[in-house]
Amino acid sequence: MDVALAFDLGTTHLKWAWADQDGREVLSQDETTLDAAAPEAVGETIAAVLGTIEERGGTVRRTAFSAAMHTLLAVDSGGRRVSPL
């Protein structure tokens, strides 16, 4: 199943949804992200969503991100953050 995946990263919540090729919502969730300085948690959530899609036989064909405030995260050569989100 081909899916579209969307994330909306706000200051207190990470909302995400995925839809099938006909635009029907398959799954969505709104998760509290109280620690904006911990982008690792956001990355873990995104990885978990991708894992669930794969487990259900889905293939992500389209992705959208909305993050009005969080547009830059500095990382070192090992991919570790060196600035707050």
Secondary structure, 3 states (H helix, E strand, C coil): CEEEEEEEECCCEEEEEEEECCCCEEEEEEEECCCCCCHHHHHHHHHHHHHHHHHCCCEEEEEEEECCCCCCCCECCCCCECCCC
